[in-house]
Amino acid sequence: MSFLANYWWLPVLVVVIISSFVTINQGTMGVVTMFGKFRRVMAPGLNFKLPLLEAIYKRVSIQNRSVELEFQAVSVDQANVYFKSMLLYSVLNRDEETIKNVAFKFISDKDLMQALVRTVEGSIRAFVATKKQAEILLLRREIVEFVKEQIDITLEGWGYHLQDLQINDITFDEVILTSMSRVVASNNLKAAAENEGQALLITKTKAAEAEGNAIKIAAEAERQAAQLRGQGVALFREEVAKGMSNAAEEMKQANLDTNVILFSMWTEAVKNFAELGQGNMIFLDGSPEGMQRTMQQIIGMTKINSSSQNQS
């Protein structure tokens, strides 16, 4: 008892020494005050504080934090737009001034969260109010960039930084969604009809081109065939003429009448008409008078051709 009475201060000293050491967890910073006034910032790990003088006012988390938002905005054409988004933010850095702002700007984290959410909602509403409802679905990236540009300076004054804003869902009233679906369906039908028309036009154009090419090819083939036939007939006539000339020369040398050749050609023609006819009707005068008239006509034509060749 006398020992305790003499060394009563020893347990008090042990308690004071133990309370002088403070542990700050990883991912947090300790804000130290002295008599209610900010004094310094403690880093994660084991720290020393003046016993009975310094106090841990707040432990500030420097980890990323997220919050989900659901709110409504109105477009320039008076359409209600409903947003579901996720907000990711964190403390700007570990500087003492930044930690001091985070610790003392707001009374509680609840007040910070309310101010942050309302600021983001206000920025998005201001952006949506300048756009038509048909444009909003295509402007997710632009909305995010606009919000970050508008509130980054404000958040830095609070000691925070907006890392990301994910707009997960954008919806409209049921009536607007139905009308948008009808517009999309009608546009799809219009595009399909245009595609079908283009396909039909291309098909008909190609068919017409193919038919035209076929006609050209057939005409060219016919032209070449006619040319070949004409060349064949010319060669045939040339050979006949040569044969008749030779025969006439031989008959002259034999003192024979060359009209026999014409008579032979006449009889050969009549024979060919009878053998090779395919139903066409040809009237020939087979009497001696008719044959004589025909021979005279052939002889007259021969004399005319001979006189014209001599004049040329």
C-alpha positions in Angstrom: 0.0 0.0 0.0 2.9 2.3 0.8 4.3 1.6 -2.7 1.1 2.5 -4.4 0.8 5.6 -2.3 4.3 6.7 -3.2 4.2 5.8 -6.9 0.5 6.6 -7.8 1.7 8.6 -10.8 3.3 5.6 -12.4 0.1 4.0 -13.8 -1.0 7.5 -15.0 2.3 7.9 -16.8 1.9 4.5 -18.5 -1.6 5.4 -19.7 -0.5 8.8 -21.0 2.4 7.2 -22.8 0.2 4.6 -24.4 -2.3 7.1 -25.4 0.4 9.2 -27.1 0.7 6.6 -29.9 -2.0 6.5 -32.6 -2.4 4.1 -35.5 -3.7 5.5 -38.8 -5.0 2.8 -41.2 -3.9 2.5 -44.8 -6.0 4.5 -47.2 -6.8 7.2 -44.6 -5.3 10.4 -43.3 -5.6 11.6 -39.7 -6.5 15.3 -39.1 -5.0 16.5 -35.8 -6.3 19.5 -33.9 -5.0 21.2 -30.8 -7.5 23.0 -28.6 -10.0 22.8 -31.6 -7.6 24.3 -34.1 -6.1 22.4 -37.0 -2.5 21.5 -36.3 -1.2 18.8 -38.7 -2.0 15.7 -40.8 -1.0 12.2 -39.8 0.1 9.7 -42.5 -0.9 6.0 -42.3 0.9 3.9 -39.8 2.0 4.5 -36.2 2.1 8.2 -35.2 2.8 10.2 -32.0 0.6 12.9 -30.6 1.0 15.1 -27.6 -1.0 13.5 -24.9 -3.9 15.5 -23.5 -3.2 18.4 -26.0 -3.6 17.0 -29.5 -6.7 15.1 -30.6 -7.7 13.2 -33.8 -10.5 15.3 -35.2 -11.3 13.2 -38.2 -9.9 10.3 -40.2 -10.2 11.2 -43.9 -10.4 8.4 -46.5 -8.3 8.9 -49.6 -9.8 5.8 -51.3 -12.1 6.0 -54.3 -15.8 6.3 -53.5 -18.9 5.8 -55.6 -22.5 6.7 -55.5 -25.5 5.9 -57.7 -27.7 8.6 -59.0 -31.3 8.5 -60.3 -32.9 11.8 -61.4 -35.1 13.4 -64.0 -34.3 16.2 -66.6 -36.4 18.0 -69.2 -35.2 18.5 -72.8 -35.7 21.6 -74.9 -38.7 20.1 -76.6 -40.3 19.4 -73.1 -39.6 15.6 -73.0 -38.9 14.0 -69.6 -35.6 12.2 -69.5 -34.7 9.8 -66.7 -31.1 9.1 -65.9 -29.4 6.3 -63.9 -25.7 6.9 -63.4 -22.7 6.1 -61.2 -20.4 8.8 -59.8 -16.8 7.9 -58.9 -14.8 10.4 -57.0 -11.9 10.7 -54.5 -9.7 13.1 -52.5 -7.7 15.2 -54.9 -4.3 14.4 -53.3 -2.5 13.9 -50.0 -1.4 17.5 -49.5 -2.1 19.1 -46.2 -4.2 21.9 -47.6 -6.3 19.4 -49.5 -6.9 17.1 -46.4 -7.7 20.2 -44.4 -10.4 21.3 -47.0 -11.9 17.7 -47.0 -12.0 17.7 -43.2 -13.5 21.1 -42.5 -15.6 22.2 -45.6 -18.6 20.1 -44.6 -20.0 19.1 -41.3 -20.5 15.5 -42.3 -20.1 13.1 -45.2 -23.8 13.2 -45.7 -23.7 17.0 -46.4 -20.8 16.5 -48.8 -22.8 13.7 -50.6 -25.9 15.9 -50.9 -23.9 18.8 -52.3 -22.0 16.6 -54.8 -25.1 14.8 -56.1 -27.1 18.0 -56.5 -24.2 19.7 -58.3 -23.9 16.8 -60.8 -27.6 16.7 -61.3 -27.8 20.4 -61.9 -25.0 20.2 -64.5 -26.7 17.4 -66.4 -30.1 19.1 -66.3 -28.5 22.3 -67.7 -27.0 20.3 -70.6 -30.2 18.4 -71.4 -32.2 21.6 -71.3 -30.4 22.7 -74.5 -30.9 19.4 -76.5 -33.8 17.7 -78.1 -34.9 14.3 -76.8 -33.9 12.6 -80.1 -30.3 13.8 -79.6 -29.8 12.8 -76.0 -29.2 9.1 -76.5 -26.2 9.9 -78.7 -24.6 12.4 -76.3 -23.5 10.2 -73.4 -19.8 11.1 -73.8 -20.6 14.8 -74.4 -22.7 14.9 -71.2 -19.9 13.4 -69.1 -17.3 15.9 -70.5 -19.7 18.8 -69.9 -20.3 17.7 -66.3 -16.6 17.3 -65.5 -15.8 20.6 -67.1 -18.5 22.4 -65.0 -17.9 20.9 -61.6 -14.2 20.0 -61.5 -13.2 23.5 -60.2 -15.9 23.4 -57.5 -14.8 19.9 -56.4 -11.2 21.0 -56.2 -12.2 23.7 -53.8 -13.8 21.0 -51.6 -10.6 18.9 -51.9 -12.2 16.3 -54.2 -11.8 15.2 -57.8 -14.5 13.7 -60.1 -12.8 10.6 -61.7 -15.6 9.2 -63.7 -19.3 9.6 -64.4 -21.0 6.6 -65.9 -24.4 7.1 -67.4 -25.8 3.6 -67.3 -29.4 4.2 -68.5 -31.3 6.9 -70.3 -35.1 6.4 -70.6 -38.1 8.5 -71.6 -41.8 8.4 -70.9 -43.7 5.4 -72.3 -45.4 7.6 -74.9 -42.1 8.9 -76.2 -40.6 5.4 -76.2 -43.5 4.1 -78.3 -43.3 7.0 -80.8 -39.5 6.5 -81.1 -40.0 2.8 -81.7 -42.5 3.7 -84.5 -40.1 6.2 -86.0 -37.3 3.6 -86.0 -39.6 0.9 -87.5 -40.8 3.3 -90.3 -37.2 4.3 -91.0 -36.2 0.7 -91.3 -39.1 -0.1 -93.6 -38.2 3.0 -95.7 -34.6 1.8 -95.9 -35.6 -1.7 -96.8 -37.9 -0.4 -99.6 -35.1 1.8 -100.9 -32.7 -1.1 -100.9 -35.2 -3.4 -102.6 -35.8 -0.7 -105.2 -32.1 -0.3 -105.8 -31.7 -4.0 -106.1 -34.5 -4.3 -108.6 -33.1 -1.4 -110.6 -29.7 -3.0 -110.6 -31.2 -6.3 -111.6 -33.1 -4.8 -114.5 -30.2 -2.7 -115.6 -27.9 -5.7 -115.6 -30.5 -7.8 -117.5 -30.9 -5.0 -120.1 -27.1 -4.7 -120.5 -26.9 -8.5 -120.9 -29.7 -8.5 -123.5 -28.0 -5.6 -125.3 -24.7 -7.4 -125.3 -26.3 -10.5 -126.6 -28.0 -8.6 -129.4 -24.7 -7.0 -130.3 -22.9 -10.3 -130.3 -25.6 -11.9 -132.4 -25.6 -9.0 -134.8 -21.8 -9.1 -135.1 -22.0 -12.9 -135.7 -24.7 -12.4 -138.3 -22.6 -9.7 -140.0 -19.6 -11.9 -140.1 -21.7 -14.8 -141.3 -23.2 -12.7 -144.1 -19.8 -11.4 -145.0 -18.5 -15.0 -145.2 -21.6 -16.1 -147.2 -21.1 -13.2 -149.6 -17.4 -14.1 -150.0 -18.4 -17.7 -150.7 -21.0 -16.7 -153.3 -18.4 -14.4 -154.9 -15.9 -17.2 -155.0 -18.5 -19.6 -156.4 -19.5 -17.2 -159.1 -15.9 -16.5 -159.9 -15.2 -20.2 -160.3 -18.4 -20.7 -162.4 -17.3 -17.8 -164.6 -13.9 -19.3 -165.1 -15.4 -22.7 -165.9 -17.8 -21.2 -168.4 -15.1 -19.2 -170.0 -12.9 -22.3 -170.4 -15.8 -24.3 -171.8 -16.7 -21.6 -174.2 -13.2 -21.3 -175.5 -13.0 -25.1 -176.0 -16.4 -25.1 -177.8 -15.3 -22.2 -180.1 -12.1 -24.1 -181.0 -14.3 -27.1 -181.8 -16.7 -24.9 -183.9 -19.6 -25.6 -181.6 -22.4 -23.2 -180.6 -21.7 -21.7 -177.1 -25.5 -21.4 -176.5 -25.4 -25.1 -175.5 -23.8 -23.9 -172.3 -26.7 -21.7 -171.5 -29.1 -24.5 -172.4 -27.2 -26.8 -170.0 -27.5 -24.2 -167.2 -31.2 -23.8 -167.8 -31.9 -27.5 -167.6 -29.6 -27.8 -164.5 -31.6 -25.0 -162.8 -34.9 -26.7 -163.6 -33.5 -29.9 -162.2 -32.4 -28.1 -159.0 -35.8 -26.5 -158.5 -37.5 -29.9 -158.7 -35.0 -31.7 -156.4 -34.3 -29.1 -153.7 -37.6 -27.2 -153.5 -39.0 -27.0 -150.0 -42.7 -26.2 -150.8 -42.2 -22.8 -152.5 -44.1 -22.6 -155.8 -42.2 -21.5 -158.9 -43.9 -21.2 -162.3 -41.7 -22.1 -165.3 -42.7 -22.3 -168.9 -41.4 -25.6 -170.1 -42.6 -25.3 -173.7 -40.0 -24.9 -176.5 -41.2 -21.3 -177.0 -40.8 -20.5 -173.3 -37.3 -22.0 -173.3 -36.5 -20.1 -176.5 -37.6 -16.8 -174.9 -35.6 -17.6 -171.8 -32.5 -18.4 -173.8 -32.9 -15.1 -175.7 -33.2 -13.2 -172.5 -30.1 -14.8 -171.0 -28.1 -14.2 -174.3 -29.3 -10.5 -174.2 -28.1 -10.1 -170.6 -24.8 -11.7 -171.5 -24.3 -9.3 -174.4 -25.1 -6.3 -172.2 -22.6 -7.4 -169.5 -19.9 -8.0 -172.2 -20.5 -4.5 -173.7 -20.4 -2.8 -170.3 -17.1 -4.6 -169.5 -15.6 -3.6 -172.8 -16.5 0.0 -172.2 -15.0 0.0 -168.7 
